[in-house]
Amino acid sequence: MDKKKIEKAVSMIIEAVGEDPSREGLLETPQRVARMYEEIFAGIGQDASKHLAKTFEYVNDNIVVVKDIEFFSMCEHHFLPVHGKAHIAYIPSGRVAGLSKLARTVETYAKRPQLQERLNLQVAQAMMDYLKAKGVLVVVEAEHMCMTMRGVKKPGSLTVTSVALGEMEKDLELRDEAYRLIGM
């Protein structure tokens, strides 16, 4: 990440909106924004392989669900925040990951300019690829600040997206059970 380039761009934006980048309250804003971007875009170039590498034996075919995984992301269309919850249901293939690793998987893909629909698919695909899950359902519900604070201005509107892969995609009864466990 090129922090100096971000600082210069932020300074230019401050000036372009009619403010004075040398004003006391704005003087350090470009540096603060650059540090913030370093944190909130930490998922760029990362994948969940390191989080899903350590697994534990699990010989049952029961569905494992982790729900209400809170996340923050950034809408790639407006660079405004997206805040929501992800829910993951999966069928293990003899091994399970630590529960916190599922939250870290969501965080990895959320920390980049993102589309909610892509976030669903990236998390689900990581579960299939790295955990070798037999099936996975990922549901994401989020509020997009690009709809809340600008444009249509509809605070509280939630966008809900889901993706099912493997057995969850093929078996409707199984998928319905996973939806029930998630609470959808």
Backbone as CSV, one residue per row, in Angstrom:
resi,resn,N_x,N_y,N_z,CA_x,CA_y,CA_z,C_x,C_y,C_z
1,MET,0.854,-1.175,0.000,0.000,0.000,0.000,0.898,1.236,0.000
2,ASP,0.575,2.181,-0.841,1.363,3.402,-0.982,0.724,4.513,-0.145
3,LYS,1.144,4.610,1.119,0.541,5.573,2.047,0.762,7.018,1.600
4,LYS,1.920,7.314,1.043,2.205,8.691,0.600,1.243,9.094,-0.524
5,LYS,0.971,8.171,-1.411,0.056,8.437,-2.519,-1.361,8.693,-1.994
6,ILE,-1.766,7.911,-0.999,-3.081,8.099,-0.376,-3.142,9.467,0.289
7,GLU,-2.100,9.821,1.028,-2.067,11.124,1.704,-2.216,12.260,0.694
8,LYS,-1.499,12.181,-0.408,-1.572,13.221,-1.440,-2.987,13.291,-2.017
9,ALA,-3.581,12.140,-2.306,-4.925,12.100,-2.872,-5.955,12.680,-1.904
10,VAL,-5.847,12.335,-0.626,-6.791,12.845,0.374,-6.645,14.356,0.500
11,SER,-5.440,14.837,0.493,-5.208,16.277,0.549,-5.854,16.972,-0.650
12,MET,-5.743,16.346,-1.818,-6.362,16.915,-3.022,-7.892,16.893,-2.921
13,ILE,-8.451,15.849,-2.337,-9.907,15.778,-2.154,-10.359,16.871,-1.199
14,ILE,-9.635,17.052,-0.106,-9.982,18.103,0.864,-10.025,19.447,0.161
15,GLU,-9.036,19.694,-0.634,-8.967,20.960,-1.381,-10.083,21.034,-2.433
16,ALA,-10.358,19.926,-3.101,-11.364,19.910,-4.168,-12.780,20.156,-3.653
17,VAL,-13.070,19.767,-2.413,-14.404,20.010,-1.863,-14.536,21.419,-1.285
18,GLY,-13.456,22.198,-1.376,-13.516,23.592,-0.943,-12.982,23.850,0.449
19,GLU,-12.274,22.915,1.009,-11.680,23.090,2.343,-10.206,23.422,2.215
20,ASP,-9.642,23.791,3.325,-8.226,24.149,3.386,-7.461,23.003,4.049
21,PRO,-6.643,22.256,3.291,-5.919,21.126,3.876,-4.926,21.532,4.966
22,SER,-4.619,22.818,5.056,-3.679,23.265,6.100,-4.411,23.751,7.352
23,ARG,-5.763,23.708,7.335,-6.531,24.077,8.528,-6.229,23.084,9.650
24,GLU,-6.159,23.576,10.876,-5.746,22.764,12.029,-6.467,21.413,12.106
25,GLY,-7.772,21.407,11.974,-8.541,20.164,12.101,-8.306,19.179,10.966
26,LEU,-7.823,19.668,9.843,-7.608,18.819,8.667,-6.143,18.519,8.402
27,LEU,-5.268,19.170,9.131,-3.839,19.090,8.859,-3.299,17.655,8.835
28,GLU,-3.731,16.821,9.760,-3.235,15.445,9.836,-4.211,14.422,9.250
29,THR,-5.309,14.906,8.670,-6.322,14.008,8.112,-5.755,13.088,7.031
30,PRO,-4.946,13.578,6.090,-4.414,12.654,5.079,-3.629,11.485,5.678
31,GLN,-2.855,11.730,6.734,-2.102,10.648,7.381,-3.045,9.688,8.104
32,ARG,-4.087,10.252,8.760,-5.051,9.399,9.459,-5.794,8.495,8.467
33,VAL,-6.194,9.059,7.335,-6.904,8.278,6.325,-5.995,7.183,5.768
34,ALA,-4.737,7.508,5.526,-3.795,6.498,5.010,-3.633,5.351,6.003
35,ARG,-3.533,5.659,7.300,-3.419,4.598,8.316,-4.708,3.779,8.381
36,MET,-5.855,4.470,8.272,-7.141,3.781,8.299,-7.256,2.837,7.105
37,TYR,-6.887,3.302,5.915,-6.967,2.462,4.720,-6.069,1.232,4.848
38,GLU,-4.927,1.406,5.471,-4.029,0.270,5.679,-4.722,-0.819,6.495
39,GLU,-5.502,-0.383,7.473,-6.226,-1.329,8.332,-7.457,-1.917,7.641
40,ILE,-8.297,-1.051,7.049,-9.564,-1.560,6.525,-9.429,-2.262,5.181
41,PHE,-8.278,-2.117,4.531,-8.035,-2.828,3.274,-6.958,-3.901,3.432
42,ALA,-6.778,-4.376,4.666,-5.742,-5.372,4.951,-5.987,-6.708,4.258
43,GLY,-7.176,-6.939,3.749,-7.480,-8.203,3.083,-7.062,-8.257,1.623
44,ILE,-6.659,-7.112,1.064,-6.246,-7.102,-0.344,-5.026,-8.003,-0.505
45,GLY,-5.113,-8.914,-1.455,-4.009,-9.831,-1.719,-3.926,-11.005,-0.751
46,GLN,-4.862,-11.107,0.172,-4.871,-12.193,1.153,-5.943,-13.215,0.766
47,ASP,-5.812,-14.424,1.292,-6.890,-15.401,1.198,-7.003,-16.090,2.561
48,ALA,-7.961,-16.961,2.690,-8.242,-17.576,3.991,-7.481,-18.868,4.230
49,SER,-6.538,-19.209,3.373,-5.848,-20.494,3.511,-5.173,-20.645,4.875
50,LYS,-4.537,-19.588,5.367,-3.854,-19.699,6.668,-4.839,-19.893,7.812
51,HIS,-6.034,-19.323,7.696,-7.031,-19.465,8.762,-7.668,-20.843,8.775
52,LEU,-7.823,-21.428,7.591,-8.521,-22.707,7.499,-7.567,-23.898,7.406
53,ALA,-6.271,-23.653,7.607,-5.270,-24.724,7.496,-5.273,-25.648,8.718
54,LYS,-5.463,-25.083,9.901,-5.457,-25.910,11.112,-6.868,-26.445,11.347
55,THR,-6.988,-27.762,11.321,-8.299,-28.389,11.469,-8.244,-29.471,12.547
56,PHE,-9.423,-29.917,12.914,-9.564,-30.948,13.943,-10.472,-32.051,13.402
57,GLU,-10.183,-33.272,13.792,-10.987,-34.401,13.319,-12.426,-34.275,13.804
58,TYR,-13.341,-34.594,12.904,-14.769,-34.566,13.204,-15.415,-35.591,12.289
59,VAL,-15.884,-36.690,12.846,-16.344,-37.813,12.023,-17.847,-37.799,11.761
60,ASN,-18.514,-36.745,12.134,-19.959,-36.649,11.959,-20.288,-35.819,10.720
61,ASP,-21.444,-36.059,10.123,-21.885,-35.292,8.958,-22.877,-34.193,9.327
62,ASN,-22.989,-33.871,10.597,-23.932,-32.836,11.016,-23.482,-31.462,10.535
63,ILE,-24.450,-30.583,10.354,-24.163,-29.213,9.915,-23.538,-28.432,11.068
64,VAL,-22.512,-27.683,10.741,-21.881,-26.769,11.695,-22.286,-25.361,11.271
65,VAL,-22.773,-24.572,12.228,-23.225,-23.213,11.920,-22.529,-22.219,12.839
66,VAL,-22.014,-21.168,12.236,-21.549,-20.006,12.995,-22.313,-18.827,12.416
67,LYS,-23.070,-18.153,13.278,-23.899,-17.067,12.769,-23.582,-15.762,13.477
68,ASP,-24.086,-14.700,12.890,-23.899,-13.350,13.433,-22.435,-12.953,13.526
69,ILE,-21.663,-13.279,12.497,-20.264,-12.856,12.421,-20.275,-11.416,11.908
70,GLU,-20.060,-10.489,12.797,-20.118,-9.074,12.430,-18.907,-8.705,11.580
71,PHE,-19.131,-7.867,10.580,-18.034,-7.429,9.730,-18.270,-6.006,9.255
72,PHE,-17.194,-5.378,8.833,-17.215,-4.082,8.169,-16.457,-4.248,6.864
73,SER,-16.972,-3.634,5.832,-16.298,-3.657,4.551,-16.447,-2.288,3.917
74,MET,-15.997,-2.179,2.688,-16.079,-0.921,1.963,-16.675,-1.198,0.586
75,CYS,-17.785,-0.548,0.290,-18.439,-0.681,-1.013,-17.468,-0.231,-2.100
76,GLU,-17.258,-1.073,-3.082,-16.293,-0.725,-4.123,-16.827,0.324,-5.095
77,HIS,-18.126,0.578,-5.070,-18.687,1.568,-5.987,-18.561,2.997,-5.473
78,HIS,-18.688,3.185,-4.143,-18.665,4.530,-3.573,-17.594,4.717,-2.499
79,PHE,-16.886,3.642,-2.145,-15.913,3.678,-1.053,-16.563,4.200,0.229
80,LEU,-17.763,3.698,0.489,-18.459,3.986,1.731,-18.612,2.670,2.494
81,PRO,-18.728,2.747,3.825,-18.791,1.529,4.639,-20.022,0.669,4.392
82,VAL,-19.806,-0.614,4.572,-20.849,-1.640,4.586,-20.677,-2.343,5.929
83,HIS,-21.767,-2.476,6.660,-21.713,-3.115,7.982,-22.779,-4.188,8.039
84,GLY,-22.378,-5.373,8.481,-23.374,-6.429,8.532,-22.939,-7.642,9.301
85,LYS,-23.664,-8.726,9.038,-23.406,-10.014,9.677,-23.370,-11.095,8.620
86,ALA,-22.444,-11.998,8.807,-22.348,-13.168,7.938,-22.720,-14.399,8.755
87,HIS,-23.334,-15.343,8.085,-23.727,-16.610,8.703,-23.173,-17.718,7.816
88,ILE,-22.483,-18.679,8.431,-21.885,-19.776,7.685,-22.429,-21.095,8.218
89,ALA,-22.921,-21.921,7.310,-23.330,-23.287,7.650,-22.565,-24.207,6.710
90,TYR,-21.919,-25.226,7.276,-21.195,-26.147,6.402,-21.258,-27.572,6.907
91,ILE,-21.028,-28.478,5.977,-20.991,-29.906,6.281,-19.526,-30.319,6.203
92,PRO,-18.949,-30.693,7.332,-17.533,-31.066,7.341,-17.267,-32.340,6.538
93,SER,-16.055,-32.464,6.143,-15.602,-33.639,5.401,-14.543,-34.353,6.244
94,GLY,-14.907,-34.657,7.480,-13.985,-35.346,8.383,-13.122,-34.428,9.227
95,ARG,-13.103,-33.112,8.909,-12.291,-32.147,9.647,-13.094,-30.854,9.820
96,VAL,-12.901,-30.176,10.929,-13.513,-28.871,11.168,-12.422,-27.865,11.513
97,ALA,-12.703,-26.615,11.225,-11.796,-25.530,11.601,-12.251,-24.973,12.946
98,GLY,-11.341,-24.318,13.649,-11.736,-23.623,14.868,-12.773,-22.570,14.516
99,LEU,-13.727,-22.360,15.381,-14.836,-21.451,15.072,-14.360,-20.028,14.789
100,SER,-13.344,-19.573,15.509,-12.836,-18.220,15.264,-12.237,-18.096,13.868
101,LYS,-11.805,-19.208,13.312,-11.206,-19.177,11.972,-12.251,-18.857,10.904
102,LEU,-13.499,-19.207,11.176,-14.558,-18.847,10.236,-14.778,-17.333,10.258
103,ALA,-14.733,-16.744,11.449,-14.852,-15.284,11.553,-13.662,-14.607,10.872
104,ARG,-12.482,-15.173,11.024,-11.296,-14.597,10.363,-11.393,-14.724,8.839
105,THR,-12.034,-15.777,8.385,-12.241,-15.952,6.947,-13.135,-14.837,6.406
106,VAL,-14.231,-14.568,7.107,-15.116,-13.472,6.696,-14.339,-12.162,6.692
107,GLU,-13.587,-11.916,7.744,-12.826,-10.667,7.865,-11.812,-10.502,6.734
108,THR,-11.153,-11.584,6.367,-10.154,-11.523,5.291,-10.770,-10.993,4.004
109,TYR,-11.938,-11.505,3.650,-12.558,-11.097,2.390,-13.332,-9.789,2.504
110,ALA,-13.735,-9.422,3.720,-14.443,-8.147,3.915,-13.485,-6.960,3.866
111,LYS,-12.235,-7.178,4.231,-11.269,-6.073,4.313,-10.631,-5.768,2.964
112,ARG,-11.487,-5.332,2.046,-11.061,-4.919,0.706,-12.248,-4.215,0.066
113,PRO,-12.028,-3.447,-0.966,-13.197,-2.912,-1.683,-14.012,-4.108,-2.166
114,GLN,-15.312,-4.087,-1.884,-16.054,-5.332,-2.011,-17.470,-5.124,-2.526
115,LEU,-17.998,-6.148,-3.147,-19.419,-6.303,-3.433,-19.940,-7.364,-2.469
116,GLN,-21.101,-7.152,-1.918,-21.640,-8.119,-0.962,-21.789,-9.491,-1.607
117,GLU,-22.241,-9.529,-2.847,-22.433,-10.807,-3.528,-21.105,-11.552,-3.691
118,ARG,-20.029,-10.823,-3.940,-18.713,-11.446,-4.079,-18.211,-11.940,-2.723
119,LEU,-18.486,-11.186,-1.672,-18.083,-11.598,-0.325,-18.668,-12.969,-0.005
120,ASN,-19.970,-13.148,-0.269,-20.610,-14.457,-0.058,-19.832,-15.570,-0.751
121,LEU,-19.595,-15.360,-2.035,-18.966,-16.392,-2.850,-17.531,-16.663,-2.406
122,GLN,-16.781,-15.628,-2.071,-15.392,-15.829,-1.652,-15.319,-16.637,-0.358
123,VAL,-16.186,-16.337,0.601,-16.199,-17.088,1.867,-16.602,-18.537,1.601
124,ALA,-17.664,-18.732,0.833,-18.133,-20.089,0.540,-17.074,-20.889,-0.211
125,GLN,-16.447,-20.271,-1.198,-15.436,-20.971,-1.986,-14.217,-21.319,-1.130
126,ALA,-13.846,-20.434,-0.214,-12.730,-20.724,0.695,-13.046,-21.939,1.564
127,MET,-14.282,-22.044,2.030,-14.684,-23.191,2.852,-14.571,-24.482,2.045
128,MET,-14.969,-24.419,0.787,-14.888,-25.599,-0.080,-13.426,-25.927,-0.411
129,ASP,-12.658,-24.929,-0.768,-11.279,-25.142,-1.211,-10.331,-25.521,-0.083
130,TYR,-10.357,-24.770,0.990,-9.352,-24.942,2.046,-9.786,-25.884,3.157
131,LEU,-11.083,-25.968,3.401,-11.579,-26.851,4.452,-12.103,-28.164,3.863
132,LYS,-12.241,-28.201,2.551,-12.766,-29.377,1.845,-14.150,-29.762,2.368
133,ALA,-14.963,-28.747,2.656,-16.325,-28.985,3.129,-17.115,-29.731,2.054
134,LYS,-18.056,-30.563,2.502,-18.927,-31.274,1.558,-19.954,-30.311,0.961
135,GLY,-20.300,-29.312,1.746,-21.261,-28.309,1.295,-21.203,-27.112,2.209
136,VAL,-21.588,-25.967,1.681,-21.554,-24.747,2.481,-22.657,-23.797,2.033
137,LEU,-23.223,-23.113,3.008,-24.183,-22.040,2.764,-23.664,-20.815,3.493
138,VAL,-23.548,-19.708,2.779,-23.129,-18.446,3.384,-24.221,-17.421,3.109
139,VAL,-24.736,-16.824,4.171,-25.744,-15.774,4.067,-25.136,-14.515,4.674
140,VAL,-25.251,-13.414,3.944,-24.745,-12.129,4.423,-25.893,-11.136,4.401
141,GLU,-26.071,-10.439,5.513,-27.045,-9.357,5.575,-26.304,-8.110,6.026
142,ALA,-26.472,-7.015,5.265,-25.671,-5.834,5.549,-26.399,-4.551,5.185
143,GLU,-26.014,-3.500,5.875,-26.479,-2.156,5.563,-25.361,-1.435,4.830
144,HIS,-25.715,-0.825,3.727,-24.743,-0.135,2.880,-24.915,1.375,3.058
145,MET,-23.860,2.038,3.508,-23.933,3.479,3.724,-24.194,4.237,2.421
146,CYS,-23.872,3.632,1.278,-24.160,4.290,-0.007,-25.662,4.388,-0.241
147,MET,-26.458,3.553,0.456,-27.921,3.653,0.384,-28.487,4.423,1.557
148,THR,-27.730,4.520,2.629,-28.211,5.127,3.864,-27.969,6.623,3.915
149,MET,-26.762,7.048,3.580,-26.403,8.451,3.785,-26.373,9.277,2.512
150,ARG,-26.568,8.657,1.366,-26.586,9.378,0.091,-27.629,8.725,-0.816
151,GLY,-27.819,9.267,-1.963,-28.741,8.663,-2.924,-30.151,8.541,-2.381
152,VAL,-30.639,7.332,-2.285,-32.017,7.075,-1.864,-32.255,7.378,-0.371
153,LYS,-31.210,7.385,0.431,-31.268,7.724,1.868,-32.322,6.894,2.619
154,LYS,-32.084,5.607,2.697,-32.996,4.682,3.381,-32.273,3.945,4.506
155,PRO,-32.032,4.628,5.647,-31.366,3.971,6.775,-32.127,2.734,7.232
156,GLY,-31.381,1.728,7.634,-31.982,0.503,8.138,-32.289,-0.524,7.069
157,SER,-32.155,-0.141,5.803,-32.393,-1.110,4.726,-31.275,-2.139,4.727
158,LEU,-31.639,-3.397,4.748,-30.654,-4.469,4.724,-30.691,-5.176,3.381
159,THR,-29.520,-5.497,2.894,-29.393,-6.321,1.702,-29.003,-7.716,2.177
160,VAL,-29.729,-8.725,1.720,-29.456,-10.104,2.116,-29.070,-10.881,0.866
161,THR,-27.920,-11.543,0.938,-27.448,-12.371,-0.170,-27.048,-13.734,0.371
162,SER,-27.125,-14.737,-0.483,-26.713,-16.070,-0.047,-26.098,-16.814,-1.218
163,VAL,-25.253,-17.768,-0.865,-24.685,-18.666,-1.861,-24.578,-20.048,-1.223
164,ALA,-24.927,-21.052,-1.999,-24.823,-22.445,-1.549,-23.943,-23.190,-2.544
165,LEU,-23.011,-23.969,-2.011,-22.109,-24.766,-2.844,-22.113,-26.212,-2.368
166,GLY,-21.721,-27.110,-3.250,-21.618,-28.529,-2.906,-22.977,-29.113,-2.565
167,GLU,-23.023,-29.928,-1.516,-24.271,-30.589,-1.122,-25.356,-29.591,-0.739
168,MET,-24.963,-28.429,-0.233,-25.961,-27.417,0.132,-26.648,-26.861,-1.118
169,GLU,-25.954,-26.859,-2.232,-26.534,-26.380,-3.478,-27.476,-27.430,-4.074
170,LYS,-27.103,-28.686,-3.952,-27.845,-29.773,-4.606,-29.035,-30.270,-3.802
171,ASP,-28.915,-30.300,-2.486,-29.932,-30.902,-1.628,-30.785,-29.805,-0.988
172,LEU,-32.007,-29.617,-1.506,-32.869,-28.539,-1.020,-33.267,-28.717,0.438
173,GLU,-33.499,-29.951,0.878,-33.848,-30.195,2.287,-32.703,-29.789,3.202
174,LEU,-31.508,-30.157,2.810,-30.315,-29.801,3.585,-30.152,-28.282,3.643
175,ARG,-30.338,-27.630,2.505,-30.207,-26.169,2.454,-31.273,-25.523,3.332
176,ASP,-32.508,-26.034,3.273,-33.576,-25.489,4.115,-33.258,-25.650,5.596
177,GLU,-32.683,-26.811,5.959,-32.287,-27.023,7.361,-31.232,-26.005,7.773
178,ALA,-30.267,-25.759,6.885,-29.227,-24.773,7.184,-29.815,-23.377,7.349
179,TYR,-30.747,-23.007,6.477,-31.432,-21.705,6.611,-32.153,-21.608,7.952
180,ARG,-32.824,-22.689,8.354,-33.530,-22.695,9.647,-32.547,-22.515,10.794
181,LEU,-31.421,-23.217,10.736,-30.425,-23.097,11.802,-29.843,-21.681,11.878
182,ILE,-29.688,-21.064,10.736,-29.196,-19.686,10.701,-30.253,-18.718,11.202
183,GLY,-31.527,-19.104,11.035,-32.616,-18.241,11.487,-33.204,-17.407,10.372
184,MET,-33.078,-17.895,9.154,-33.605,-17.152,7.989,-34.894,-17.811,7.528
